[in-house]
Structures are given as structure tokens and as C-alpha cells.
Amino acid sequence: MEYLRSKWTFWFKSLDANHDDNMTIEDMKQSIAKFDDIQKHIGEKNSAAANFDHTKWWNTYIFRKGPGVEMKLEEFLQALEESYSKDKDAFRQEIKRCFQELSVFIADKMDRPISEEEFTFGFKVFGQGNAGQVGKAYQLFKSIHGHTTVDQIVDAWVQFITDDDESRQDIIYVAFAHKTAV
């Protein structure tokens, strides 16, 4: 469980926009602002992104104590651990929905190759502004798959959040969460 908790800690910290170890509506607002900035850059390329309900997504998948109810790191970890321990398959499906819903923001077609710029936008939403790490992740995806699609990114995040098998290659973990990540 420690391996998963370390990955969930990384996820929490990437969503904790003001880095105060407390997930709040303010973090959600900062995340929405990032989405809005990226949407301005993407423009009319993706009409589904304009209809994405950020608040609903946060209330459904992040605020696990209730809509808009702030959470400290340990509370977030306990909520994830409880869901995971109760039913691993249901937990995996929930996390898959979480990232599939979020992914419409990046691309309207899940199986089309995406550019490094689109990839970078997607990771910025999660607080990953380190160009070296994002570039490393993009190259890992390319080396494994030949090209990168939103489906592959969703699958990688689902694996990162739900897979407790340390022997399996985990692109998100290698690129961002592992202590030796660039």
C-alpha cells in the first residue's frame, strides 16, 4: 500500500495549486484558471473542452469528503485507500472515468496522435510545468508506443493511481513521481 500512497501523495501535491498541504476550493479555482488559460490557447480546436464542468469533476473525483469540502493530504490518502481496499475493480473504473472525463479537455478524439505541445498543456493542468519532466514523459510515451494518444495518457494515469505492482513499468511514476525523476 505504501507504493500506492506515494503515488497518491504525488497526485495530491500536483492538485494542491498553492502547496499548502490542504486541498481547497482555492486550489480548484487555480486549476480552473489554468484550464481557462489553456483553452484560450487551444481556441476553437476542441468544442468539448468549452463544455467541460471543472467544478463537477473536482466534486466528483477530488473532494472525497463532499462537494467543495477541503481535505488534508492524509484525509485524501485515507479516502483513496478506503475506496481501493473496498473494491479494486470499482476503484479502477472510477479513476478511469476521472481521467476520461478530464481528457476531453485535451482532445476530442481519444485515439488520435497528439503533439508535444498538446501533451504539455495536459500536464500543466496538473501542475506539471517542469519542461524537463514533461519532455521526459513525452519521450517515454513515444519510445513505448511510437506516438502518443490521449487514450495512452489516460491509461498511464489510471495505472499510476490504481496499480500496486511495482514491477510494472509506470510512465507517470518514472517521469514525475519517482525520487530520481528529472
C-alpha positions in Angstrom: 0.0 0.0 0.0 3.0 2.3 0.6 3.8 2.3 -3.2 0.2 3.5 -4.0 0.2 6.0 -1.1 3.4 7.5 -2.5 1.8 7.9 -5.9 -1.4 9.3 -4.4 0.7 11.8 -2.5 2.2 13.0 -5.8 -1.3 13.3 -7.3 -2.5 15.3 -4.3 0.5 17.6 -4.5 0.0 18.2 -8.2 -3.6 19.3 -7.5 -2.6 21.4 -4.4 -2.0 24.5 -6.5 -0.9 26.8 -3.6 1.1 24.0 -2.0 -0.3 24.4 1.5 -1.0 20.7 2.0 -4.7 21.3 2.0 -7.0 20.7 -1.0 -9.5 23.5 -1.1 -11.9 25.4 -3.4 -9.0 27.8 -3.9 -6.9 25.0 -5.4 -9.9 24.1 -7.7 -10.2 27.8 -8.8 -6.5 27.9 -9.6 -6.8 24.7 -11.6 -9.8 26.1 -13.4 -7.8 29.2 -14.2 -5.1 27.0 -15.8 -7.8 25.2 -17.8 -9.1 28.6 -19.0 -5.6 29.8 -20.0 -5.0 26.7 -21.9 -8.5 26.9 -23.5 -7.6 30.4 -24.8 -4.5 29.0 -26.4 -6.3 25.9 -27.9 -9.1 28.2 -29.1 -11.9 26.6 -31.1 -10.0 23.4 -31.8 -11.9 21.5 -29.2 -15.5 22.4 -28.6 -16.0 19.7 -25.9 -13.4 21.4 -23.8 -15.5 24.5 -23.6 -18.4 22.4 -22.1 -16.2 20.7 -19.5 -17.6 21.2 -16.0 -14.5 21.7 -13.9 -16.4 22.1 -10.6 -18.3 18.9 -11.1 -15.1 17.0 -11.9 -13.4 18.2 -8.7 -16.5 17.5 -6.6 -16.8 14.0 -8.1 -13.2 12.8 -8.1 -11.1 15.0 -5.8 -13.2 16.4 -2.9 -13.8 12.9 -1.5 -15.5 14.2 1.7 -18.2 16.0 -0.2 -18.5 18.8 -2.8 -16.1 21.5 -2.0 -15.1 20.1 1.4 -11.4 20.7 1.9 -9.1 17.8 2.6 -5.6 17.5 4.1 -3.2 15.1 2.5 -3.8 12.3 5.0 -7.6 12.5 4.5 -7.2 12.3 0.8 -4.9 9.3 1.1 -7.3 7.6 3.6 -10.3 8.2 1.3 -8.4 6.7 -1.7 -7.1 3.7 0.3 -10.7 3.0 1.6 -12.1 3.1 -2.0 -9.2 0.9 -3.3 -9.5 -1.6 -0.4 -13.2 -1.9 -0.7 -13.3 -2.8 -4.4 -10.2 -2.6 -6.6 -12.1 -3.1 -9.8 -14.7 -0.4 -9.0 -11.9 1.9 -7.9 -10.1 1.4 -11.2 -13.3 2.1 -13.1 -13.9 5.3 -11.1 -10.3 6.5 -11.8 -10.7 5.6 -15.5 -13.9 7.8 -15.7 -12.0 10.5 -13.8 -9.3 10.8 -16.5 -11.5 10.1 -19.4 -13.8 13.0 -18.5 -10.8 15.2 -18.0 -9.2 14.1 -21.2 -11.9 15.7 -23.4 -10.3 19.0 -22.5 -7.1 18.0 -24.4 -8.5 16.3 -27.5 -11.9 15.5 -29.0 -10.7 12.1 -30.4 -9.0 9.8 -27.9 -7.1 7.7 -30.4 -5.5 10.4 -32.5 -1.8 11.2 -32.0 -1.3 14.4 -30.1 1.6 16.8 -30.4 4.2 17.5 -27.7 2.5 20.9 -27.2 -0.9 19.3 -26.5 0.8 16.8 -24.2 2.5 19.7 -22.3 -0.9 21.5 -22.0 -2.5 18.5 -20.5 0.3 18.1 -17.9 0.3 21.8 -17.0 -3.3 21.4 -15.8 -1.9 19.0 -13.2 0.8 21.4 -12.1 3.5 19.8 -14.1 5.3 22.8 -15.5 8.8 21.4 -15.3 9.7 21.2 -19.0 12.4 18.6 -18.4 10.0 16.2 -16.7 7.2 16.8 -19.2 9.6 16.2 -22.1 10.9 13.1 -20.4 7.3 11.8 -20.1 6.6 12.6 -23.7 9.7 10.7 -24.9 8.8 7.7 -22.7 5.4 7.5 -24.3 6.9 7.9 -27.8 9.6 5.2 -27.1 6.9 2.7 -25.9 4.1 3.5 -28.3 5.7 5.2 -31.3 3.3 8.1 -30.9 1.2 9.4 -28.1 -2.6 9.4 -27.9 -4.9 10.7 -25.2 -6.0 7.1 -24.7 -2.5 6.1 -23.7 -2.2 9.1 -21.3 -5.5 8.1 -19.7 -4.3 4.5 -19.4 -1.0 5.7 -17.9 -2.7 7.9 -15.3 -5.1 5.1 -14.4 -2.2 2.7 -13.9 -0.4 5.3 -11.9 -3.3 5.8 -9.5 -4.6 2.2 -9.3 -1.7 -0.2 -9.9 0.1 -1.5 -6.8 2.5 -3.7 -8.8 6.0 -2.0 -8.5 7.4 -4.4 -11.1 5.3 -3.0 -13.9 6.6 -0.1 -15.9 4.7 3.1 -14.9 5.4 6.0 -17.1 3.9 8.7 -14.9 5.8 7.4 -11.9 9.1 7.2 -13.8 8.7 10.7 -15.3 7.2 12.6 -12.3 6.8 10.9 -9.0 9.9 8.7 -8.7 12.6 10.3 -6.5 15.1 10.1 -9.3 12.8 11.8 -11.8 14.5 14.7 -13.7 
